[in-house]
Amino acid sequence: MYYYTPRNLNPHLFCGLDGYMKSIKFLIFPFYLLVTILLGMQVAIASEIAKATYLVGDVKVERQGTTISLQENGSIFEGDALVTGADGIVHIHFVDGALISARPGTKLQVVRYFYDEAAPENSEIKLELIRGVARSISGKGAQHAKDKYRLNTPVAAIGVRGTDYEVFASDTGLQASVNSGGIVVAPYSSECLQSSLGPCGEGFVELFAGDSRVVVVGFDSNEARLMSVIDAIKLLQQQGELDKASASNDLGTAEPIKDLAESDSKSDDTTEATKIDDVEPLAESAQIASNLSSDLVSRQLVWGRWSGAVSADELALDYSSAKIGRASVLGNTEYGLFRAGKFQSMPNEGVIDFSLQGFQAEASSNGASSKLANLGGELKLDFGSGAYSTDLLMHSALTDYVSLSESGVVSSNGVFVTRTPNQWVAGALSPDLSEAAYFFQLNSNGFLVEGTTLWNKQ
């Protein structure tokens, strides 16, 4: 058998091979370079799932093994982990309209975020709150695919019922509260795996808006249970977790709701609260201008201030102007709702959708206050059932996101007043049903939120 050795190689052949290999390298190099560039662009061309619409302090993103500082309006991709420092706060707006805020000392990972715009029921959303405090307001994905939405924490899984909720999580437990909708919380078990999607069907508890309690899992028990806020605070204090949870605004008793009443006098309380409006609300805010003074005079429904001068940005007329050709329907300590004409009767059928024409709201807590920006609203009247339903989404740098969701019965005189444990809505319809207006008041994470609205028939 003949073996090739270096001595057997033809030097000319060797040189030819060398030249051939060089030519191959010359051809391969551009292809290799192109592949390298494309791989490097993989993150850049990945689908953006969210933007950081509000950001203060130290906020970073862990992405594919690297850590970068997140900037306001910066892009968020599937797989990203958001990490806030001791002074960091970030608000995230997702492609399906979902909103999440992460407070100081928080780490939140977007494990899976697939939103199918054409068929929202096919969406899949999975988040992981590794530590800290986060607030989540469901978008279209979670609303239409509740069975495929999940927020994992170190000790339990959370599913939603179309929801605005807040969670504090640590290695040893979680505490969650609900602002609207409901949540399903269950500790991990053989029937509730971290790898699953959707709410767990075993060992769970449910919490809905209007219930003043919170859900607690862990700390001193592996079971999920409902507790009063005071008992939850005591438990966190006993377990040494209270300082970690202090970034949350829901640890404390909220200021009681003030009564709505038909009144013709203004409160004597003239204490001025500190204004905190230096930080601009969300950049994508659909805030509706409230300076409608020229249009208010011609409306059938107007807000009138009982006494005192009306500021330029106020959604109201002075009392003497508001009462011209109108009679007061209801009011609070500052404003009355005045209506022109006599309301005849409610239709027996039909549905009317209203669009928001005027909005103003303010949140206050412990001497601090802030005006709220409106991010959108709906008002619907179903005359067949004699009921109304409304939703508002608001925001300020002081309060984070605030949502109002309410429904109730409209009386035969076109007035509606609905009271729940945490909020009030009181309003009226114009005689020709072309206008609506209501006052709202709610407790949200320790803030008293009050506002007035004006609506026109679509």
Secondary structure, DSSP 8 states (H G I E B T S, - for coil): -----TTTS-HHHHHHHHHHHHHHHHHHHHHHHHHHHHHHTHHHHS-EEEEEEEEES-EEEEETTEEEE--TT-EEETT-EEEE-TT-EEEEEETTS-EEEE-TT-EEEEEEEE--SS-GGG-EEEEEEEEEEEEEE--HHHHH-GGGEEEE-SSEEEEESS-EEEEEE-SSEEEEEEEESEEEEEE-BTTB-TT--S--SSS-EEEETT---EEEEETTEEEEEEE-HHHHHHHHHHTT-HHHHTT-TTSS-----------SS--S-----EE---S---TT--------HHHHTT-SEEEEESSS---TT-S-EEHHHHTTTEEEEEE-SSEEEEEES------SS-EEEEEEEEEEEEEEETTEEEE-EEEEEEEEEETTTTEEEEEEEEEETTTEEEEEEEEEE--TTSEEEEEETTEEEEEEE-TTSSEEEEEEEEEETTEEEEEEEEEEE-
